Every structure is written in C-alpha cells, then in structure tokens.
Amino acid sequence: MLKLRDAARTFHMKAVGNGKLISFWFDRWSEIGVMIEILSERGLIEMGIRREATLEEVLWNQRRKKRHRWPLSNEVEKELSIVKDKLTLDMDMDDVDMWRWKSGFKPSFSTSETWSMIREVATPCTWGQSIWFAHATMDRIAGWNPGVDTTCVLCKRTPETRNHLFFECSFSSLIWEHLVKGLLGIAYSNKWNIMVELVYVPTMEKRKRFCLRYALQVTVYTLWWERNMRRHGDPLRPMQFLAKFIDKSIRNQLSLVQMKEMKGSAGFGGLQFEQPPRCRFARTKDQQIAQPCSCESSRKDP
C-alpha cells in the first residue's frame, strides 16, 4: 500500500466551496496540482503564506497581491483570483471531496473504477471462463518462504507445481485418466496447458464440451481440497474414494441438467464417463493384506 501513495494522490481532489476545510498547500484544490509539490518549500517564502493556512484564509486575509519573479507563483496568484470570484457567489457552500473516474472527477468513490485504472492490464486468457485457479501451489510459496517443503503430498515424489498437480502427478493422473479418457479418446491428455485449450475447441460437440468442462472443474476442486487436507495433517482419503466422489458429482449434475431440459443439453446418455476407477494394481483382499498396493504405499510418508 505504501508504494501506491504517490498514485493515490492523483485520485483525490477538493471541489472548492467555502475553503474552510481545504489546506492551501497540501490539498489538491486546483487543476494546477498540489501547491507544495509545484512551488516546493521556496513557495512558502515567495508567496508569504504560512504552511498551515486554509484556502479560505489565503483568499480573505487581506494579503496584498503582487507580481512575482517566479512564473509559477504568478500562475497560482491568477488561480486564486478565479477561485475568489467564484466564492463570492455562494459562501455557504461546503467543500466536497472528489474522486477520480475514467470520465473525470466525481463526488463518489468507486473501488472497481479505481482498480481498473491502477491495475496492470494483461491479455485475457481464452480459457478463463472454464476454470479459474488463483491458489498458490508450493513452487510459488517457496518463493516467499525458501525453507518450505515443496514435495507433492499426493504422490510424495515430485515438487508440487500447478502442472504437476493437474494432472502429471501419478495420483491425480490416474483419477483423471479414468474419468475422461473414454470421453476424449485419442485427444486425451494429462497436460494442463493442453486441457485448458481443449475445453474451448469450437469444433467439439456441445454436450461433450459441457461434460469435459464440468469434469475438469470438479476434479480440480476435489484434488485441491484433498491436497489442502493433507497439508494440514488430516487423514488421507484413498484414491478410490475421491474417484467415486468426483464421478458421482458429475453424474448428479448431468442428471439435473436433463431434468431441467436445458436447451441443447438433452441426450447426455450417449456420452459415458468411465465407471468409478478401480486401482490398476487391485488384488484380492487377502493379497492386499499380505502386500499393500503400490499406489497406496506411494502416498504414505517415507
């Protein structure tokens, strides 16, 4: 916030009423700017106006107007004459705080308008409507806290990045593959950049694109939820549980869409997701007791 002080000053000025609440030197009451910034400390002596003076005091204290050697001081004297002429029309009018908008200064303040003028405008992402991911993965957190452990809590093998978590991680990749590989066929990928482009392919059939987008949103949400729980020491939930949860969420949403008979949404039955995935290393119960599944053991702390 401190770095924005200089920028913030340009967003506020005073509309002169009676001048009682306006600092002559430190408020911006003229289009010329803030007087102390224009005339500097030299102006205090040149103009013969004390530092604490209000605009009202300067206008009505019988100060003798004079011709200055410094051109800037003469401009200020001219501005004071203009303001004084206006004040004689209505001395009961209060001073008003004015805030900068794109169209000029107004007596109301807008957070969104101010933000749009100070922010750095970047090129919009074409896939922004399909998924928005603003959370900090461990590679970003490491930039703030170099001592933090960046290992992915899902696979316990690789440093955590956005691309790793979605869906290059051996844990998340298996869930993602079972959910959408049957839907995408040869177009299937577990690369983040490819997936966010794929959800906006204009030639993809509308119902298929809806299914893919919703699957992406639910899977990202669920994996991030699981990741946070593990980071905070909560019990691990098996891959099978998460896969069933995501699958059920998708199917419930598709059923709801069909019930509402949304335009262009009928007939989702022809777009089948895989059944909730079973572990590719699954064995009988006796075998599992004798030797744990490799994908489960990979998620235990070393």
C-alpha positions as CSV (number, residue, x, y, z in Angstrom):
1,M,0.0,0.0,0.0
2,L,2.8,2.4,0.8
3,K,4.2,2.0,-2.7
4,L,0.8,3.3,-4.0
5,R,0.8,6.5,-2.1
6,D,2.0,8.6,-5.0
7,A,-0.5,7.1,-7.3
8,A,-3.3,7.5,-4.7
9,R,-2.7,11.2,-4.5
10,T,-3.7,11.6,-8.1
11,F,-7.1,10.1,-7.4
12,H,-8.4,12.8,-5.0
13,M,-9.0,16.5,-5.1
14,K,-11.2,19.1,-3.4
15,A,-14.1,20.9,-5.1
16,V,-13.9,24.4,-3.5
17,G,-16.9,25.5,-1.5
18,N,-16.1,28.0,1.2
19,G,-12.5,26.8,1.5
20,K,-12.7,26.2,5.3
21,L,-11.6,22.5,5.1
22,I,-9.1,22.8,2.4
23,S,-5.3,23.1,3.1
24,F,-3.9,25.6,0.7
25,W,-0.5,23.8,0.5
26,F,-1.3,20.1,0.8
27,D,-4.8,19.6,-0.8
28,R,-5.4,19.5,-4.5
29,W,-8.0,22.2,-5.0
30,S,-6.8,23.4,-8.4
31,E,-6.2,21.7,-11.7
32,I,-2.7,23.1,-11.5
33,G,-2.0,20.5,-8.8
34,V,-0.9,20.3,-5.1
35,M,0.8,23.7,-4.3
36,I,3.6,22.3,-2.1
37,E,4.6,20.0,-4.9
38,I,4.5,22.7,-7.5
39,L,6.1,25.6,-5.6
40,S,8.1,23.5,-3.1
41,E,9.4,24.9,0.2
42,R,10.6,28.0,-1.7
43,G,7.0,28.9,-2.4
44,L,6.3,29.4,1.4
45,I,8.6,32.4,1.3
46,E,7.8,33.5,-2.2
47,M,4.0,33.6,-1.6
48,G,4.2,34.7,2.0
49,I,1.6,32.1,3.1
50,R,2.1,30.1,6.2
51,R,2.3,26.2,6.0
52,E,-1.0,25.6,8.0
53,A,-3.1,28.1,6.1
54,T,-6.5,27.1,4.7
55,L,-7.7,28.2,1.3
56,E,-10.3,30.4,3.0
57,E,-7.6,32.2,5.0
58,V,-5.5,32.8,1.9
59,L,-8.4,34.3,0.0
60,W,-9.7,36.6,2.7
61,N,-6.8,37.7,4.9
62,Q,-6.1,40.9,3.1
63,R,-2.9,39.5,1.6
64,R,-1.6,42.0,-1.0
65,K,-1.4,40.5,-4.4
66,K,2.0,41.1,-6.0
67,R,4.0,40.4,-9.1
68,H,6.4,37.5,-8.6
69,R,9.7,36.9,-10.3
70,W,8.9,33.2,-10.4
71,P,6.3,32.4,-13.2
72,L,4.8,29.5,-11.3
73,S,3.9,31.9,-8.4
74,N,2.2,34.2,-10.8
75,E,0.1,31.3,-12.2
76,V,-1.0,30.5,-8.6
77,E,-2.0,34.1,-8.0
78,K,-4.1,34.0,-11.1
79,E,-5.8,30.8,-10.0
80,L,-6.6,32.4,-6.6
81,S,-8.3,35.3,-8.3
82,I,-10.5,33.0,-10.3
83,V,-11.5,30.9,-7.2
84,K,-12.2,34.1,-5.1
85,D,-14.6,35.4,-7.8
86,K,-16.5,32.1,-7.6
87,L,-16.6,32.1,-3.8
88,T,-18.3,35.5,-3.6
89,L,-21.4,33.9,-5.3
90,D,-22.0,31.4,-2.5
91,M,-20.0,31.5,0.7
92,D,-22.3,28.9,2.4
93,M,-21.3,26.0,0.1
94,D,-19.3,23.3,1.7
95,D,-16.1,21.9,0.3
96,V,-16.5,18.5,-1.4
97,D,-14.1,15.5,-1.8
98,M,-13.8,14.5,-5.4
99,W,-12.6,11.1,-6.7
100,R,-11.1,10.3,-10.0
101,W,-13.0,8.2,-12.5
102,K,-12.1,7.4,-16.1
103,S,-14.5,10.2,-17.2
104,G,-13.1,12.7,-14.7
105,F,-13.5,13.6,-11.0
106,K,-16.8,12.9,-9.3
107,P,-18.1,13.2,-5.7
108,S,-18.5,9.5,-5.3
109,F,-15.8,6.8,-5.0
110,S,-15.8,3.5,-6.9
111,T,-13.5,0.7,-5.9
112,S,-13.9,-1.1,-9.2
113,E,-13.3,2.0,-11.2
114,T,-10.1,2.8,-9.3
115,W,-8.8,-0.7,-9.6
116,S,-9.4,-0.7,-13.3
117,M,-7.2,2.4,-13.6
118,I,-4.3,1.3,-11.4
119,R,-4.0,-2.4,-12.3
120,E,-1.7,-3.8,-15.0
121,V,-3.9,-5.0,-17.8
122,A,-2.8,-8.3,-19.3
123,T,-4.0,-10.3,-22.3
124,P,-7.3,-12.1,-21.3
125,C,-7.0,-15.9,-21.1
126,T,-9.3,-17.6,-23.6
127,W,-9.9,-20.4,-21.1
128,G,-10.7,-18.2,-18.1
129,Q,-14.4,-19.0,-18.1
130,S,-13.9,-22.7,-17.9
131,I,-11.6,-22.8,-14.9
132,W,-10.1,-20.2,-12.6
133,F,-7.1,-21.2,-10.5
134,A,-5.7,-18.4,-8.3
135,H,-4.4,-20.5,-5.4
136,A,-0.7,-20.8,-4.5
137,T,1.0,-24.1,-5.2
138,M,4.2,-25.0,-3.3
139,D,6.5,-23.8,-6.0
140,R,5.0,-20.3,-5.6
141,I,5.0,-20.5,-1.8
142,A,8.7,-21.4,-1.9
143,G,9.4,-18.0,-3.5
144,W,8.1,-16.4,-0.3
145,N,9.4,-19.0,2.2
146,P,12.5,-20.7,0.8
147,G,12.6,-23.3,3.6
148,V,9.2,-24.8,3.0
149,D,8.9,-28.5,1.8
150,T,7.6,-28.4,-1.8
151,T,7.1,-32.1,-2.2
152,C,3.7,-33.1,-3.6
153,V,1.5,-34.5,-0.8
154,L,-0.4,-36.7,-3.2
155,C,2.4,-38.7,-4.7
156,K,5.2,-37.9,-2.2
157,R,7.8,-38.0,-5.1
158,T,7.9,-34.7,-7.0
159,P,8.0,-31.0,-6.2
160,E,4.5,-29.6,-6.4
161,T,3.6,-27.2,-9.2
162,R,0.3,-26.4,-10.9
163,N,1.1,-28.6,-13.9
164,H,2.3,-31.4,-11.7
165,L,-0.8,-31.4,-9.5
166,F,-3.1,-31.2,-12.6
167,F,-2.5,-33.9,-13.8
168,E,1.0,-35.1,-14.2
169,C,1.1,-36.4,-10.6
170,S,0.8,-40.2,-10.5
171,F,-2.1,-39.9,-8.1
172,S,-4.2,-37.3,-9.9
173,S,-3.3,-38.6,-13.3
174,L,-4.8,-42.0,-12.6
175,I,-8.1,-40.4,-11.5
176,W,-8.2,-38.0,-14.5
177,E,-7.5,-40.8,-16.9
178,H,-10.3,-43.0,-15.7
179,L,-12.7,-40.1,-15.8
180,V,-12.2,-38.6,-19.2
181,K,-10.1,-40.9,-21.3
182,G,-13.3,-42.7,-22.6
183,L,-14.8,-39.3,-23.4
184,L,-11.8,-37.9,-25.2
185,G,-10.3,-41.0,-26.9
186,I,-7.1,-40.2,-28.8
187,A,-7.4,-36.5,-27.7
188,Y,-6.8,-37.4,-24.1
189,S,-4.0,-35.7,-22.3
190,N,-2.9,-35.1,-18.7
191,K,-1.1,-31.9,-19.5
192,W,-2.7,-28.7,-18.0
193,N,-2.0,-26.4,-20.9
194,I,-3.5,-28.9,-23.4
195,M,-6.6,-29.5,-21.3
196,V,-7.4,-25.8,-20.8
197,E,-7.1,-25.3,-24.6
198,L,-9.2,-28.4,-25.3
199,V,-12.2,-27.2,-23.3
200,Y,-12.5,-24.3,-25.8
201,V,-12.1,-26.2,-29.0
202,P,-15.0,-24.7,-31.1
203,T,-15.5,-27.9,-33.2
204,M,-16.1,-30.1,-30.2
205,E,-19.7,-31.3,-29.9
206,K,-21.6,-29.1,-27.4
207,R,-22.7,-31.8,-25.0
208,K,-19.2,-33.3,-25.0
209,R,-17.6,-30.0,-24.2
210,F,-20.1,-29.4,-21.3
211,C,-19.1,-32.8,-19.8
212,L,-15.4,-32.1,-20.2
213,R,-15.6,-28.7,-18.6
214,Y,-17.6,-29.9,-15.7
215,A,-15.3,-32.9,-15.2
216,L,-12.3,-30.5,-15.2
217,Q,-13.9,-28.2,-12.7
218,V,-14.9,-30.9,-10.2
219,T,-11.6,-32.7,-10.5
220,V,-9.6,-29.6,-9.9
221,Y,-11.7,-28.7,-6.9
222,T,-11.6,-32.1,-5.3
223,L,-7.9,-32.6,-5.8
224,W,-7.2,-29.1,-4.3
225,W,-9.4,-29.9,-1.4
226,E,-7.6,-33.2,-0.8
227,R,-4.2,-31.5,-1.2
228,N,-5.1,-28.9,1.5
229,M,-6.4,-31.5,3.9
230,R,-3.2,-33.5,3.7
231,R,-1.1,-30.3,4.1
232,H,-2.9,-29.6,7.3
233,G,-2.5,-33.1,8.7
234,D,-6.0,-34.5,8.1
235,P,-6.4,-38.3,7.4
236,L,-5.6,-39.4,3.9
237,R,-8.6,-40.4,1.7
238,P,-8.0,-43.2,-0.7
239,M,-7.9,-42.7,-4.5
240,Q,-10.9,-44.9,-4.9
241,F,-13.0,-42.7,-2.6
242,L,-12.0,-39.5,-4.4
243,A,-12.7,-41.0,-7.8
244,K,-16.2,-42.1,-6.7
245,F,-16.9,-38.7,-5.2
246,I,-15.9,-36.9,-8.5
247,D,-17.8,-39.4,-10.6
248,K,-21.0,-39.1,-8.5
249,S,-20.8,-35.3,-8.6
250,I,-20.5,-35.3,-12.4
251,R,-23.4,-37.8,-12.9
252,N,-25.6,-35.8,-10.5
253,Q,-25.0,-32.6,-12.4
254,L,-25.8,-34.3,-15.7
255,S,-29.0,-35.8,-14.3
256,L,-30.0,-32.3,-13.0
257,V,-29.4,-30.8,-16.4
258,Q,-31.5,-33.4,-18.1
259,M,-34.3,-32.9,-15.6
260,K,-34.4,-29.2,-16.3
261,E,-34.5,-29.9,-20.0
262,M,-32.0,-27.3,-20.8
263,K,-31.8,-26.3,-24.5
264,G,-29.2,-28.3,-26.2
265,S,-28.5,-30.5,-23.2
266,A,-30.7,-33.5,-23.8
267,G,-29.2,-36.8,-24.6
268,F,-26.2,-37.0,-22.3
269,G,-26.7,-40.7,-22.1
270,G,-24.6,-41.2,-25.2
271,L,-21.6,-39.5,-23.5
272,Q,-20.5,-42.0,-21.0
273,F,-17.8,-41.5,-18.4
274,E,-15.8,-44.4,-17.2
275,Q,-17.1,-46.3,-14.2
276,P,-15.5,-45.2,-10.9
277,P,-11.9,-46.4,-11.3
278,R,-10.6,-49.3,-9.5
279,C,-6.9,-49.3,-8.7
280,R,-4.9,-50.7,-11.6
281,F,-3.0,-52.8,-9.1
282,A,-6.0,-54.1,-7.3
283,R,-5.8,-57.6,-6.0
284,T,-7.9,-59.8,-3.7
285,K,-8.5,-58.8,-0.1
286,D,-6.0,-61.5,1.1
287,Q,-3.4,-60.2,-1.4
288,Q,-3.9,-56.6,-0.2
289,I,-3.4,-57.6,3.4
290,A,-0.3,-59.5,2.6
291,Q,1.2,-56.8,0.3
292,P,-0.2,-53.3,0.2
293,C,-1.0,-51.8,-3.2
294,S,1.9,-49.9,-4.7
295,C,-0.2,-46.8,-5.4
296,E,-1.4,-46.7,-1.8
297,S,2.1,-47.2,-0.3
298,S,3.4,-44.4,-2.5
299,R,1.1,-42.0,-0.6
300,K,2.5,-42.9,2.8
301,D,5.1,-40.7,4.4
302,P,8.6,-42.1,3.9
